[in-house]
């Protein structure tokens, strides 16, 4: 089989190589991968910024979907032909996270999905929604589950207001899920064209932060001076101060990304003044994935992304690096 592997750090060092097709052991499932999607974490892993001590070679990517090709002894949950996706953390099936559950993340602790075949544990898979293609389903394991849990932090009600940052995978899923819950969604981006596309998905109001960097004040104006109920924070330390300025007193911030860096001073006075609820979000459990899929099925929701042949893995990672994408970047395998 063919795989992409990190043999040395750097996008140009990503290698397309041959490996034997693995065989499933007891309690394991062999999956023929049909599509994968990239997350910012995958870019960081390939460049050596996610874990510089990661053991190489490593097959990257946490997100993939395909069909069961074979099952090992004792497997009862799956049969050949079932359409499945892997869960991000293979050991986190349910409940609150623990150190043990956090181990076994695909494309980091263990080999990931950027291969024609992968072997995963019986409990490391979920059935994908019937109305979705493999390409659409491949966008779900990290970005969608992360966005689902990011919204859960705030206990949103119909009429709540959510602020999203940018138009990457997590932010667009947060927009779609927030609209399902009856929330108002406002967002900021560096691109008027991307904001226009987000409006077509249900964004209520958008601001180009390159033209108006005071987007925290703009958020207050959009909410009659009160502030938003939730910010889906993908920027990190460089945007946290403005996120705190944008929320209402007692509002929530779901901390997800580090796109703007990690070296800014922590705005503690604003945290205290706003009585802010800050929650770090690191994807979620298999049960979170199953709950999310129920909502996706009920609403017949369709993920948003761009599809490329998997021979273009290096080019697509470069596209992610320059930030020109909208929604998810997907590779079709085969």
C-alpha positions, 0 to 999 in steps of 0.5 A, spaced: 500 500 500 502 507 499 502 512 505 505 519 506 510 519 512 514 524 515 521 521 515 524 528 516 520 535 518 518 539 513 513 540 508 518 538 502 520 532 506 513 529 506 515 522 503 510 518 498 512 510 500 510 503 499 508 499 506 505 492 507 498 492 508 497 491 515 493 485 518 488 486 523 489 482 530 484 481 535 479 486 537 482 490 531 479 492 524 482 494 517 479 500 514 480 502 507 481 509 507 477 513 502 479 520 504 482 524 509 482 531 511 487 536 514 487 540 520 492 545 523 495 540 527 497 536 521 501 542 518 504 543 525 506 535 526 509 535 519 513 541 520 516 539 527 512 544 531 507 540 534 512 535 537 519 536 535 520 529 539 515 525 535 518 518 533 519 518 526 517 515 521 510 517 522 504 517 518 500 524 519 493 526 519 488 524 525 482 525 520 479 520 515 473 516 513 473 509 509 470 502 509 471 496 513 476 491 509 477 486 514 476 484 521 480 481 526 478 475 531 473 477 536 470 483 533 463 484 533 461 491 532 463 491 524 463 487 518 466 488 511 463 494 507 461 498 513 462 506 512 466 508 518 471 514 520 476 513 526 476 517 532 481 522 534 484 519 540 483 512 540 483 511 547 477 516 549 471 513 548 466 516 553 467 521 560 471 526 562 478 526 559 484 523 563 491 522 561 490 515 559 485 517 555 489 523 551 494 518 549 493 514 542 492 520 538 492 519 531 497 522 527 501 524 533 502 518 538 501 513 533 500 513 526 495 516 522 490 516 516 494 518 510 494 511 508 491 507 503 489 502 509 489 503 517 488 498 522 484 501 528 481 498 534 474 496 534 472 502 539 476 507 535 471 507 529 464 510 528 459 509 523 459 515 518 452 519 517 449 515 511 447 522 507 455 524 507 460 522 502 467 519 504 470 526 503 465 529 507 465 524 513 473 525 513 472 532 515 468 530 522 473 527 527 477 533 529 474 539 527 467 538 527 467 534 534 472 540 537 466 545 534 461 541 537 464 541 544 466 548 544 459 550 543 457 545 549 461 549 554 457 555 553 450 552 554 447 556 548 440 557 548 436 560 542 437 567 541 444 566 544 450 570 540 456 566 538 463 569 535 467 565 530 474 567 528 476 566 521 473 561 516 477 555 517 474 548 519 473 549 526 470 556 525 465 553 519 463 547 523 461 552 529 457 556 525 453 551 522 452 547 529 450 554 532 445 556 527 442 549 528 441 551 536 438 557 534 444 562 536 446 568 532 453 568 529 457 573 528 464 573 525 471 576 523 475 574 517 481 578 513 477 576 507 471 580 504 470 574 499 470 569 505 465 573 509 460 573 503 461 565 503 460 565 510 454 569 510 451 564 505 452 559 510 448 563 515 453 568 518 449 574 521 454 579 521 461 579 519 467 584 519 474 584 516 479 585 521 484 588 517 480 594 515 477 594 522 482 591 528 477 593 533 473 587 532 471 586 540 468 593 540 464 591 534 462 585 537 459 589 543 455 594 538 452 587 535 450 585 541 447 592 544 453 593 548 452 587 552 457 582 549 457 575 546 455 569 550 461 565 546 467 566 543 470 560 539 477 562 540 482 559 534 487 565 535 490 563 541 494 568 546 494 574 540 487 574 540 485 572 547 485 580 549 480 582 544 475 575 545 475 577 553 473 584 550 467 581 546 464 577 551 458 579 556 460 578 563 459 571 565 461 569 558 465 563 555 471 562 551 472 556 548 480 555 547 482 551 541 487 554 537 494 557 537 494 561 530 496 567 532 502 565 537 503 563 544 507 569 547 502 574 549 501 576 556 495 573 559 490 578 560 488 576 567 484 583 569 480 582 563 478 575 566 476 577 573 472 583 570 468 579 565 468 573 570 470 569 564 469 562 563 475 559 559 475 552 557 480 549 553 477 544 548 482 538 545 477 535 540 472 530 544 470 523 546 467 517 541 461 518 545 461 526 543 462 524 536 456 519 536 452 525 539 454 530 534 453 525 528 445 524 531 445 532 530 448 531 523 443 526 521 437 529 523 439 536 520 442 533 514 448 537 515 453 537 510 460 539 511 464 545 507 471 544 504 475 543 498 477 536 495 484 534 492 487 528 489 492 525 495 498 526 490 497 533 492 499 532 500 504 537 500 501 542 495 495 542 500 499 543 506 502 549 503 495 552 502 493 551 509 500 554 511 498 560 507 491 561 510 487 561 503 482 555 504 475 556 506 472 550 511 476 543 510 481 541 506 480 534 503 484 529 500 481 523 496 485 517 496 486 512 490 
